Amino acid sequence: MVRTIIGTAVGVVIGMLVLAGAGAWYGYVNGVPTAQLPPGLEAACVSAFSWSVFLFWMGMLPGAVIGGAAGFGSWLIRPKEPNFSRTT
């Protein structure tokens, strides 16, 4: 159960980072017309922030589902105990 929760949390963080990265790329290439910013670094920062704030569910939901499924799957498949018995 703990692995599922940890996987979900990690998935949410990674999903938000991917979403912010996509927003930054979009702002860097196209600018932010609503803020009248030309393409560049400032537009990338503004766009990454706005994408993260307004579209947070698009990063959190898939990340949580994928991370939770991975954590649950690793919980189901337990590693085998090593066999240290030695017969000579």
DRENFI-894756 format. One record per atom (N, C-alpha, C, O, CB): atom name; x, y, z. Coordinates in Angstrom, 1 decimal. Glycine has a CB too. Layout:
CA;X;Y;Z;
...
This chain:
N;0.8;-1.2;0.0;
CA;0.0;0.0;0.0;
C;0.9;1.3;0.0;
O;0.5;2.2;-0.7;
CB;-0.9;0.0;1.2;
N;2.0;1.2;0.8;
CA;2.8;2.4;0.8;
C;3.5;2.6;-0.6;
O;3.7;3.8;-1.0;
CB;3.9;2.2;1.9;
N;3.8;1.5;-1.2;
CA;4.4;1.7;-2.6;
C;3.5;2.4;-3.5;
O;3.9;3.1;-4.4;
CB;4.8;0.3;-3.1;
N;2.2;2.1;-3.4;
CA;1.2;2.7;-4.3;
C;1.1;4.2;-4.0;
O;1.0;5.0;-4.9;
CB;-0.2;2.0;-4.1;
N;1.1;4.5;-2.8;
CA;1.0;6.0;-2.4;
C;2.2;6.7;-2.8;
O;2.2;7.8;-3.4;
CB;0.8;6.1;-0.9;
N;3.4;6.1;-2.6;
CA;4.6;6.7;-3.1;
C;4.7;6.9;-4.6;
O;5.1;7.9;-5.1;
CB;5.9;5.9;-2.6;
N;4.2;5.8;-5.3;
CA;4.2;5.9;-6.8;
C;3.2;7.0;-7.3;
O;3.5;7.6;-8.2;
CB;3.8;4.5;-7.3;
N;2.1;7.1;-6.6;
CA;1.1;8.2;-6.9;
C;1.7;9.5;-6.7;
O;1.6;10.4;-7.6;
CB;-0.2;8.0;-6.1;
N;2.4;9.8;-5.6;
CA;3.0;11.1;-5.3;
C;4.1;11.4;-6.3;
O;4.2;12.5;-6.8;
CB;3.6;11.1;-3.9;
N;4.9;10.4;-6.6;
CA;6.0;10.6;-7.6;
C;5.4;10.9;-9.0;
O;5.9;11.7;-9.7;
CB;7.0;9.4;-7.7;
N;4.4;10.2;-9.4;
CA;3.7;10.4;-10.6;
C;3.1;11.8;-10.8;
O;3.2;12.4;-11.8;
CB;2.6;9.4;-10.8;
N;2.5;12.3;-9.7;
CA;2.0;13.7;-9.7;
C;3.1;14.7;-9.9;
O;2.9;15.6;-10.7;
CB;1.2;14.0;-8.4;
N;4.2;14.5;-9.2;
CA;5.3;15.5;-9.4;
C;5.9;15.4;-10.8;
O;6.1;16.5;-11.4;
CB;6.4;15.2;-8.4;
N;6.1;14.2;-11.3;
CA;6.6;14.1;-12.7;
C;5.6;14.6;-13.7;
O;6.0;15.3;-14.7;
CB;7.0;12.7;-13.0;
N;4.3;14.4;-13.5;
CA;3.3;14.9;-14.4;
C;3.3;16.4;-14.4;
O;3.2;17.0;-15.5;
CB;2.0;14.4;-14.0;
N;3.4;17.0;-13.3;
CA;3.5;18.5;-13.2;
C;4.7;19.1;-13.9;
O;4.7;20.1;-14.5;
CB;3.4;19.0;-11.8;
N;5.9;18.4;-13.7;
CA;7.1;18.8;-14.3;
C;7.0;18.7;-15.8;
O;7.5;19.6;-16.6;
CB;8.3;18.0;-13.8;
N;6.4;17.7;-16.3;
CA;6.2;17.5;-17.8;
C;5.3;18.6;-18.3;
O;5.5;19.2;-19.4;
CB;5.6;16.1;-18.1;
N;4.2;18.9;-17.6;
CA;3.3;19.9;-18.0;
C;4.0;21.3;-18.0;
O;3.8;22.1;-19.0;
CB;2.1;20.0;-17.1;
N;4.7;21.6;-17.0;
CA;5.5;22.9;-16.9;
C;6.5;23.0;-18.1;
O;6.7;24.0;-18.6;
CB;6.1;23.1;-15.6;
N;7.1;21.9;-18.3;
CA;8.1;21.8;-19.4;
C;7.5;22.1;-20.8;
O;8.0;22.8;-21.6;
CB;8.8;20.5;-19.5;
N;6.3;21.5;-21.0;
CA;5.6;21.7;-22.2;
C;5.1;23.2;-22.3;
O;5.2;23.8;-23.4;
CB;4.3;20.8;-22.3;
N;4.7;23.8;-21.2;
CA;4.3;25.2;-21.2;
C;5.5;26.1;-21.5;
O;5.4;27.1;-22.2;
CB;3.7;25.6;-19.9;
N;6.6;25.8;-20.9;
CA;7.8;26.6;-21.2;
C;8.3;26.5;-22.6;
O;8.6;27.5;-23.2;
CB;9.0;26.1;-20.2;
N;8.2;25.3;-23.2;
CA;8.6;25.2;-24.6;
C;7.6;26.0;-25.5;
O;8.1;26.7;-26.4;
CB;8.6;23.7;-25.0;
N;6.4;25.9;-25.2;
CA;5.4;26.6;-26.0;
C;5.6;28.1;-25.9;
O;5.6;28.8;-26.9;
CB;3.9;26.3;-25.5;
N;5.9;28.6;-24.7;
CA;6.1;30.0;-24.5;
C;7.4;30.5;-25.1;
O;7.5;31.6;-25.7;
CB;6.1;30.4;-23.0;
N;8.4;29.6;-25.1;
CA;9.7;30.0;-25.7;
C;9.6;30.1;-27.2;
O;10.3;30.9;-27.8;
CB;10.8;29.0;-25.2;
N;8.9;29.2;-27.8;
CA;8.8;29.2;-29.2;
C;7.7;30.2;-29.8;
O;8.0;30.9;-30.7;
CB;8.4;27.8;-29.7;
N;6.6;30.3;-29.1;
CA;5.5;31.1;-29.6;
C;5.2;32.4;-28.9;
O;4.5;33.3;-29.4;
CB;4.2;30.3;-29.6;
N;5.8;32.6;-27.7;
CA;5.5;33.8;-26.9;
C;4.2;33.6;-26.2;
O;3.5;32.6;-26.3;
CB;5.5;35.0;-27.8;
N;3.8;34.7;-25.5;
CA;2.5;34.7;-24.8;
C;1.7;35.9;-25.4;
O;1.9;37.0;-24.9;
CB;2.6;34.8;-23.3;
N;0.8;35.6;-26.3;
CA;0.0;36.7;-26.9;
C;-0.9;37.5;-25.9;
O;-1.0;38.7;-26.1;
CB;-0.8;36.2;-28.1;
N;-1.4;36.8;-25.0;
CA;-2.3;37.5;-24.0;
C;-1.6;38.5;-23.1;
O;-2.1;39.5;-22.7;
CB;-3.1;36.5;-23.2;
N;-0.3;38.2;-22.8;
CA;0.5;39.1;-22.0;
C;1.4;40.0;-22.9;
O;2.2;40.8;-22.4;
CB;1.4;38.3;-21.1;
N;1.2;39.9;-24.2;
CA;2.0;40.6;-25.2;
C;3.5;40.5;-25.0;
O;4.3;41.4;-25.0;
CB;1.6;42.1;-25.1;
N;3.9;39.2;-24.8;
CA;5.3;38.9;-24.7;
C;5.8;38.2;-25.9;
O;5.2;37.3;-26.4;
CB;5.6;38.0;-23.4;
N;7.0;38.6;-26.5;
CA;7.5;38.0;-27.6;
C;8.2;36.6;-27.2;
O;8.4;36.4;-26.0;
CB;8.6;38.9;-28.3;
N;8.4;35.7;-28.2;
CA;9.1;34.5;-27.8;
C;10.4;34.7;-27.1;
O;11.2;35.6;-27.5;
CB;9.3;33.6;-29.1;
N;10.7;33.9;-26.1;
CA;11.9;34.1;-25.4;
C;11.8;33.5;-24.0;
O;10.9;32.8;-23.7;
CB;12.4;35.5;-25.3;
N;12.8;33.8;-23.2;
CA;12.9;33.2;-21.8;
C;11.8;33.7;-20.9;
O;11.2;32.9;-20.1;
CB;14.3;33.5;-21.2;
N;11.5;35.0;-20.9;
CA;10.4;35.5;-20.1;
C;9.1;34.9;-20.4;
O;8.3;34.6;-19.5;
CB;10.4;37.0;-20.2;
N;8.8;34.8;-21.7;
CA;7.6;34.1;-22.1;
C;7.5;32.7;-21.7;
O;6.4;32.2;-21.4;
CB;7.4;34.3;-23.7;
N;8.7;32.0;-21.7;
CA;8.7;30.6;-21.3;
C;8.4;30.5;-19.8;
O;7.6;29.6;-19.5;
CB;10.1;30.0;-21.6;
N;8.9;31.4;-19.0;
CA;8.6;31.3;-17.6;
C;7.1;31.6;-17.3;
O;6.5;30.9;-16.5;
CB;9.5;32.3;-16.8;
N;6.6;32.6;-18.0;
CA;5.2;33.0;-17.8;
C;4.3;31.8;-18.3;
O;3.3;31.5;-17.6;
CB;4.8;34.3;-18.5;
N;4.6;31.3;-19.4;
CA;3.8;30.2;-20.0;
C;3.8;28.9;-19.1;
O;2.8;28.3;-18.9;
CB;4.2;29.9;-21.4;
N;5.0;28.6;-18.6;
CA;5.1;27.4;-17.7;
C;4.3;27.6;-16.5;
O;3.6;26.7;-16.0;
CB;6.6;27.2;-17.4;
N;4.3;28.8;-15.9;
CA;3.5;29.0;-14.7;
C;2.0;29.0;-15.0;
O;1.3;28.4;-14.2;
CB;3.9;30.4;-14.1;
N;1.6;29.6;-16.1;
CA;0.2;29.6;-16.4;
C;-0.3;28.2;-16.7;
O;-1.4;27.9;-16.4;
CB;-0.1;30.6;-17.5;
N;0.4;27.4;-17.5;
CA;0.0;26.1;-17.8;
C;-0.1;25.3;-16.5;
O;-1.0;24.5;-16.3;
CB;1.0;25.4;-18.8;
N;0.9;25.4;-15.6;
CA;0.8;24.7;-14.3;
C;-0.4;25.1;-13.5;
O;-0.9;24.2;-12.8;
CB;2.1;24.9;-13.6;
N;-0.7;26.3;-13.5;
CA;-1.8;26.8;-12.6;
C;-3.2;26.4;-13.2;
O;-4.0;25.9;-12.5;
CB;-1.7;28.3;-12.4;
N;-3.4;26.7;-14.5;
CA;-4.7;26.5;-15.1;
C;-5.0;25.0;-15.5;
O;-6.1;24.6;-15.6;
CB;-4.9;27.4;-16.2;
N;-3.9;24.3;-15.9;
CA;-4.1;23.0;-16.4;
C;-3.5;21.9;-15.4;
O;-3.1;20.9;-15.9;
CB;-3.5;22.8;-17.8;
N;-3.5;22.2;-14.1;
CA;-2.8;21.3;-13.2;
C;-3.4;19.9;-13.2;
O;-2.7;18.9;-13.0;
CB;-3.0;21.8;-11.8;
N;-4.7;19.8;-13.5;
CA;-5.3;18.4;-13.5;
C;-4.8;17.6;-14.6;
O;-4.8;16.4;-14.5;
CB;-6.9;18.6;-13.6;
N;-4.4;18.2;-15.7;
CA;-3.9;17.5;-16.9;
C;-2.5;16.8;-16.6;
O;-2.1;15.9;-17.2;
CB;-3.8;18.4;-18.1;
N;-1.8;17.4;-15.6;
CA;-0.5;16.8;-15.2;
C;-0.7;15.9;-14.0;
O;0.0;14.9;-13.9;
CB;0.5;17.9;-14.9;
N;-1.6;16.2;-13.1;
CA;-1.7;15.4;-11.9;
C;-2.4;14.1;-12.1;
O;-2.0;13.1;-11.6;
CB;-2.4;16.2;-10.9;
N;-3.5;14.1;-12.9;
CA;-4.4;12.9;-13.0;
C;-3.6;11.8;-13.7;
O;-3.6;10.7;-13.2;
CB;-5.6;13.3;-13.8;
N;-3.1;12.0;-14.9;
CA;-2.4;10.9;-15.6;
C;-1.1;10.5;-14.8;
O;-0.8;9.3;-14.7;
CB;-2.0;11.3;-17.0;
N;-0.4;11.4;-14.2;
CA;0.7;11.1;-13.4;
C;0.4;10.2;-12.2;
O;1.1;9.2;-11.9;
CB;1.5;12.3;-13.0;
N;-0.7;10.6;-11.5;
CA;-1.2;9.8;-10.4;
C;-1.6;8.4;-10.8;
O;-1.3;7.4;-10.1;
CB;-2.3;10.5;-9.7;
N;-2.3;8.3;-11.9;
CA;-2.8;7.0;-12.3;
C;-1.6;6.1;-12.7;
O;-1.6;4.9;-12.3;
CB;-3.8;7.1;-13.5;
N;-0.7;6.6;-13.5;
CA;0.4;5.8;-14.0;
C;1.3;5.4;-12.8;
O;1.8;4.3;-12.7;
CB;1.2;6.5;-15.1;
N;1.7;6.4;-12.0;
CA;2.5;6.2;-10.8;
C;1.9;5.2;-9.8;
O;2.6;4.3;-9.3;
CB;2.9;7.4;-10.1;
N;0.6;5.4;-9.6;
CA;-0.1;4.4;-8.7;
C;-0.2;3.0;-9.2;
O;0.0;2.1;-8.5;
CB;-1.5;4.9;-8.4;
N;-0.4;2.9;-10.5;
CA;-0.4;1.6;-11.1;
C;1.0;0.9;-11.0;
O;1.1;-0.3;-10.8;
CB;-0.9;1.6;-12.6;
N;2.0;1.7;-11.3;
CA;3.4;1.1;-11.1;
C;3.7;0.7;-9.7;
O;4.3;-0.3;-9.5;
CB;4.4;2.1;-11.6;
N;3.3;1.6;-8.8;
CA;3.5;1.2;-7.4;
C;2.7;0.0;-6.9;
O;3.2;-0.8;-6.2;
CB;3.2;2.4;-6.5;
N;1.5;-0.1;-7.4;
CA;0.6;-1.3;-7.1;
C;1.2;-2.5;-7.7;
O;1.2;-3.6;-7.1;
CB;-0.8;-1.0;-7.5;
N;1.7;-2.4;-8.9;
CA;2.3;-3.6;-9.6;
C;3.5;-4.0;-8.9;
O;3.8;-5.2;-8.8;
CB;2.6;-3.2;-11.0;
N;4.4;-3.1;-8.4;
CA;5.6;-3.5;-7.7;
C;5.2;-4.1;-6.3;
O;6.0;-4.9;-5.8;
CB;6.5;-2.4;-7.5;
N;4.0;-3.8;-5.8;
CA;3.6;-4.3;-4.5;
C;3.1;-5.7;-4.7;
O;3.3;-6.6;-3.8;
CB;2.5;-3.4;-3.9;
N;2.5;-6.0;-5.8;
CA;2.0;-7.4;-6.1;
C;3.1;-8.4;-6.3;
O;3.0;-9.5;-5.9;
CB;1.1;-7.3;-7.3;
N;4.2;-8.0;-6.9;
CA;5.3;-8.9;-7.3;
C;6.4;-8.7;-6.2;
O;7.2;-7.8;-6.3;
CB;5.8;-8.6;-8.7;
N;6.4;-9.6;-5.3;
CA;7.4;-9.5;-4.2;
C;8.7;-10.2;-4.6;
O;8.6;-11.2;-5.3;
CB;6.8;-10.1;-2.9;
N;9.8;-9.6;-4.3;
CA;11.1;-10.3;-4.6;
C;11.2;-11.5;-3.7;
O;10.8;-11.6;-2.6;
CB;12.3;-9.3;-4.3;
N;11.9;-12.5;-4.3;
CA;12.1;-13.8;-3.6;
C;13.2;-13.6;-2.5;
O;14.1;-12.8;-2.7;
CB;12.5;-14.9;-4.5;
N;13.0;-14.3;-1.4;
CA;14.1;-14.3;-0.4;
C;15.3;-15.0;-0.9;
O;15.2;-16.1;-1.5;
CB;13.5;-14.9;1.0;
N;16.5;-14.5;-0.7;
CA;17.7;-15.2;-1.1;
C;17.9;-16.4;-0.3;
O;17.7;-16.5;0.9;
CB;18.9;-14.2;-1.0;
N;18.3;-17.5;-1.0;
CA;18.6;-18.7;-0.4;
C;20.1;-18.8;-0.1;
O;20.9;-19.0;-1.0;
CB;18.1;-19.9;-1.3;
N;20.4;-18.7;1.2;
CA;21.8;-18.8;1.6;
C;22.2;-20.1;2.1;
O;23.4;-20.3;2.6;
CB;22.1;-17.7;2.6;
N;21.4;-21.1;2.1;
CA;21.7;-22.4;2.6;
C;22.7;-23.1;1.7;
O;22.6;-23.0;0.4;
CB;20.5;-23.3;2.8;
N;23.7;-23.7;2.3;
CA;24.8;-24.3;1.5;
C;24.9;-25.7;1.8;
O;25.0;-26.1;2.9;
CB;26.1;-23.5;1.7;
N;24.8;-26.5;0.8;
CA;24.9;-28.0;1.0;
C;26.2;-28.4;0.3;
O;26.4;-28.1;-0.9;
CB;23.7;-28.7;0.4;
N;27.0;-29.1;1.1;
CA;28.3;-29.6;0.5;
C;28.3;-31.1;0.5;
O;29.3;-31.6;0.1;
CB;29.4;-29.0;1.2;
